[in-house]
Amino acid sequence: MMLNSKMAKKIVWILFILLAFVLCYQPIVRAQNWVALPPFNTLWPLWSPALSPVDPVTGVPTPIVSDLSPSTVLPVVPGIAWDPALTTPYLLFNGPEGLVYWSGHWTPVQPWPPSSLQTTVNSGGVIYTLPPTPLTLPAGYADLPPLAPLWLLENLPLAYNRYFYTYPVFIPYPWNPTGAVYPYNPFLQGGYYVWNIPLVNEIVAGTPYFLSAYDILGYNPNFSFLTASDL
C-alpha cells in the first residue's frame, strides 16, 4: 500500500513537471510561424530558415531584420512580410532607391511601404507623409499557417521578373568589356516585353543571395502529385 502511495506521488510530480514544461514552452511553440515587425506590425515568417535563422543562444527562430522601413537593409532577398488582411504577402527587395516590394498578380515593383500602411496627404501642394499606423493583428496571428509552398514556387519567378524589369542588369558591351555598359533587360525581346520565366530562374540560380522556394521553406517542395491542369 505504501509502495502504491509513493508511486502515486511520483506520478503526480512527473505530471506536474510536464505541465509546467508545456506551459513554459507554449509561447515558443506559438511563435514558430509569424512575428510582428515594427513600425507597421507586418508579419515576418519565423518558419523560414533563410529569413529567420535559429539563434544559437535561445534556440528559437529570429528575424534577420528588426524593422521594416524604406531604409531597411535585407541581407537576402526577397524578404517576406504580410498584412493578414490581404490574401498574398509582400515580397521585399533591396532596390537602388531603398526597400521595394511586389504584392503579386500583375502589379509592378513599388517603393516600400504600401500606401495602405503609410499614407501621404497633399495640403496646398505640399505633400506630408503621415506616421505609420501599426496594423491591428488578429488574435493568434503567430499561429497563422506558413505560406503554401506552391504559391512560393509559382510567384518567386514572377517577383524576380518584375524586379529585373524595373531595375535592369547592366552588363559590358561584348566588344569592350572594360568600357561602357548598357542596360540588359532579359524580358525585352525585339522591343517586346515577354514573361521569360526560364531566364528568370537562370538569373536567380546564378545569384547566391536571391532565394528559391527551397531556401525559404528549408526543404525541397515536391509537387509530383499535381497534374498540368492543377498548375
N, C-alpha and C positions, 0 to 999 in steps of 0.2 A: 504493500500500500504506500509506504514511504517512497519507494522507487518510482511509482506512478506519479506521486506528487512532485518529486524532483523533476521528473521528465516533463510534466505539465508546465512547471515554472520555466524550464529551459526553452520549451516550445514557445511560451508566451514572450520570453525575452527575445528569442530569434525573430518572431513575428514583429515585435516592436521595433527591433533594429532594422528589419527590412522595410517597414512602413516609413521609418524616419529617412532611410536612404532614398526611397521613392519620392518622398515629399521634397527632399533636398535636390534630387536630380531632375524633378519635373520642369523647373524653369529652363534648364539646359536643353531638355528634350523639346520643349515648346519653342525654343529659339533656333531650331535647326533649319527652318525654311526661309524666313524673311526677317529682316530687321529694318526699322525706320531710320533714315538718314536725314539730318538737318540740311538746309533750313526748311525743306518742303514736306518732310515726312514721306518722301517717296520710298518705296520698299526696295531693298537690296538683297540679292539672293545669297543666303548663307549656305545653300546646298551646292553651290558651285565651287569646286576646289581651286579653280584658277582665279576667281573673283573674290573668294573668301577662304583663303588657306587656313589650315588649323594652326592656332597659336601653340607653339611647343610648351609654353608655360601653363596655360589654362586648359589646353586640350580641346578647345571649342573653336568653331569657325569664326574668323574675324575679317570684316570687310577690308579690302586693300585701300579704301579711301575713308575718310572720316566725315566728309560732307559732299554735297552736290551743288556746286555753284558754277557760274560761267568760267571761272579760272581753275576749277578742279583739274588736276593732272591725273590721268588714268595710266597706270603702269602697263596695262594691257587693254586692248580694245577688241570687240566692243564690251563696254560695261552694260549692265542690265539694271534698269530702275523701272518701277511700276507704280502707277496710280491705280489702286484696286477698283476705282470707278470705271476704268477702261477695260476693254476686252483683250488688249495686247500691251506688252511692255514697251518701254523706250529702250532702244539700243544706242549707246553713247560712244562717241568717238572724240579723239583729240584733233580738232580742225586747226587750220592756220590761225583763225581768229579766236581760238579757245574751244571750249566744250560744245559739241554739236550733237544732235540726236536725230534718230529716224524712228518713226512711230508706226511703220508698217503700211501695208497696202501700196498705193502709188504715190505716197507723199514724198516730197523732197527732203534732203538733209537740211536741218534748220538749227539756228543758234539756241543753245540751252539758256534758260528754261523755257518751256512752252508758255504761251500767253495765259493759259488756264492756271498756271502756278504762280506767275508773277506778271501782273498786268501793267500797262502804261496808260497814262492819261495825257491828252493833248489839251492844254489850257492856254488859250490865246497864242497858239503857235509854239508854245514851249512844251516839250514832252517830259513828263515826270514818270519815273519808274517807281511804282509803289513797293513797299516792303513785302517780302513773301508771306503768304498766308499758309501756315502748315496745314496739310490735309488732315481731316478728321478720319482716322483709320478705323475700320470696323473692329469690333471685339474679336479677339482670336486671330488677328491678322498674321501673326507669326506661324499659325498653323495652316494658312492657305497653301495649297499644294504647289510644288515646283512647276515650272513651265513644261508643257508637253514636249517630249523630245522631237516629235515630228514637226512641231512649229519651229523649233530652232533649226532643224535640218532644212526646212523649206525657206526660211526667212533670212538666215545669216548671209547666204549669197546675194540676195536682193539688197540687203542693207549695204554690203560692200559695193555692190553695183552702183547704188545711188551715191555712196560716199566718193568713189573714184570718179563718177561722172561730175560731181560738184567740184572735187579737187583732183584734177588730172595729175598723173605721174609725169615728171619731167625727165626725159632721157636725152643723151647726147645724139647729135647727128652721126650717122654711121661713118661718114667720111671725115668727120672731125670730132673724135671722141673727147678731146680735151677743150674744145671750143664752146660755141653757143649750144644751148639746149632748146628743145621745143616741147610743147605740151603733148603728151601721149595719152590719148583717151581711147582705151580698148573697146569702148562701146559705140564709137562712131566709125562706121564702115562706108566709105564712099559718100560721106556727108550725111548719112542717115543714122539715127540713133537706134541701136538694137539692144535687146537683152541678151548679152553674151555670158550666160551663166557658167559654162565650162571655163571660159577665160578668167572669170572672177575667181573661181575655185583654184585655178592655176596660180593666180597672183597671190591669193591668200595663203596657199600652201607654201609659197616661197618667201613669205614674210613671217618670221617667227613670232612676233608679238601680236599677230592677229589670231583670234580664237576660232576654233571649229566647234561643232556641236560636241565632239568628243572631249575637247578641252573643258568646255563649260560643264558638261554632265559628269565627267570623270570616268565615263565608261563608253564603250563603242555602241551606239544605238543600232539595234538590229530590227529592220523592218521587212525582213524577208517574207513575213506573213501577209504583207499588203499586196494588193493587185494593182495593175496600172490604173484602173478606174478609181481606186482609193486615192492615188496621188494626183 
